[in-house]
Amino acid sequence: MRVWIDQDLCTGDGLCVDYVPDVFTLLEDGIAYVVDDGKVCNDPGGASQTAGVPSHLEKLVVDASSVCPGECIFVETTEKD
């Protein structure tokens, strides 16, 4: 599973960070970004900056996506080998 945030839609509520701080972060601009293996994906953001989601956090990421008031979290599923 991979996840990304459309920063143009983000309202900065930070619910995603409350749900999964290992995958989401808020930066100084007050907007949420995804974190991939400790690196913040914010250049340029959007679909080109996806983060891998550890399997044990997948349900929490889906839950965060469903409660996001900006509806800006996009989850992409990947096929398992």
Residue pairs with C-beta under 8 A, 6 or more apart in sequence:
1 52
1 53
1 55
1 58
1 61
1 75
1 76
1 77
1 78
2 50
2 51
2 52
2 53
2 75
2 76
2 78
3 23
3 34
3 50
3 51
3 53
3 61
3 65
3 73
3 74
3 75
3 76
4 34
4 41
4 46
4 47
4 49
4 50
4 51
4 73
4 74
4 76
5 16
5 24
5 31
5 32
5 33
5 34
5 45
5 46
5 72
5 73
5 74
6 45
6 46
6 47
6 72
6 74
7 31
7 32
7 33
7 42
7 45
7 46
7 72
8 46
8 72
9 70
9 71
9 72
10 31
10 32
10 70
10 72
11 69
11 70
11 72
12 26
12 30
12 31
12 32
13 68
13 69
13 70
14 26
14 32
15 64
15 67
15 68
15 69
16 23
16 24
16 32
16 64
16 65
16 68
16 73
17 24
17 25
17 26
17 32
19 60
19 61
19 63
19 64
19 67
20 57
20 60
20 61
20 64
22 35
22 54
22 57
23 34
23 35
23 51
23 53
23 57
23 60
23 61
23 64
24 32
24 33
24 34
24 35
24 64
25 32
25 33
25 34
25 35
25 40
26 32
26 33
27 33
27 40
27 42
32 72
32 73
33 40
33 41
33 42
33 45
33 49
34 40
34 41
34 49
34 50
34 51
35 41
35 51
36 50
36 51
36 52
37 51
37 52
41 49
41 50
41 51
42 49
43 49
47 74
50 76
53 61
53 75
61 73
61 75
62 75
64 73
65 73
65 74
65 75
